[in-house]
Amino acid sequence: MTLHELKFVRQYEGEMLRRWFDDDEGLFDLIAWVDDSGAVSGFQLAYNLNGEERAITWLGGAFSHRDVDSGDNSPLSNDSSVLGAATVFPIVDIIKKFEQSSRDIASEVRSVLLEKLQEFAGTLNP
């Protein structure tokens, strides 16, 4: 399981650059927002453990952790995903798995993610 960067990511005028990383096993999906100086200024790390998808977001200096409702109730529709309140949070497992799967991604992205995940873990277990 290794994260790799997707090459052709839709960008939106007036918004920060989006870098998108995905793994080949469906565990992680990462979007990192990069400012004009090239620094990671936010991210959303979606993960799927035991068939339950959740997302950790760091944006504007604040963290959130949410369940992901895929919105696809029918094979005939493609509804947008919705984030809801998450209850179970295996942060230690997520950090370990992310450390392993992110070894090949850009170091400037990986280091910020690992730092912020550790920071978030500290807020959960003071």
ChimeraX attribute file (.defattr): number of C-alpha atoms within 10 A of each C-alpha:
attribute: neighborCount
match mode: 1-to-1
recipient: residues
	/A:1	15
	/A:2	18
	/A:3	23
	/A:4	19
	/A:5	16
	/A:6	11
	/A:7	9
	/A:8	8
	/A:9	13
	/A:10	10
	/A:11	11
	/A:12	9
	/A:13	7
	/A:14	6
	/A:15	10
	/A:16	17
	/A:17	19
	/A:18	19
	/A:19	20
	/A:20	20
	/A:21	20
	/A:22	21
	/A:23	17
	/A:24	11
	/A:25	10
	/A:26	14
	/A:27	21
	/A:28	25
	/A:29	18
	/A:30	23
	/A:31	19
	/A:32	25
	/A:33	21
	/A:34	18
	/A:35	14
	/A:36	9
	/A:37	7
	/A:38	12
	/A:39	13
	/A:40	22
	/A:41	18
	/A:42	22
	/A:43	25
	/A:44	20
	/A:45	21
	/A:46	21
	/A:47	21
	/A:48	17
	/A:49	13
	/A:50	7
	/A:51	8
	/A:52	10
	/A:53	19
	/A:54	24
	/A:55	22
	/A:56	21
	/A:57	22
	/A:58	21
	/A:59	15
	/A:60	9
	/A:61	9
	/A:62	9
	/A:63	17
	/A:64	13
	/A:65	21
	/A:66	19
	/A:67	20
	/A:68	19
	/A:69	16
	/A:70	13
	/A:71	13
	/A:72	12
	/A:73	10
	/A:74	8
	/A:75	6
	/A:76	7
	/A:77	9
	/A:78	11
	/A:79	12
	/A:80	10
	/A:81	11
	/A:82	11
	/A:83	16
	/A:84	13
	/A:85	11
	/A:86	15
	/A:87	9
	/A:88	10
	/A:89	14
	/A:90	9
	/A:91	17
	/A:92	12
	/A:93	11
	/A:94	18
	/A:95	16
	/A:96	11
	/A:97	15
	/A:98	22
	/A:99	14
	/A:100	13
	/A:101	18
	/A:102	23
	/A:103	13
	/A:104	12
	/A:105	15
	/A:106	11
	/A:107	11
	/A:108	11
	/A:109	19
	/A:110	18
	/A:111	15
	/A:112	17
	/A:113	24
	/A:114	16
	/A:115	11
	/A:116	18
	/A:117	22
	/A:118	15
	/A:119	12
	/A:120	18
	/A:121	16
	/A:122	11
	/A:123	10
	/A:124	10
	/A:125	7
	/A:126	5
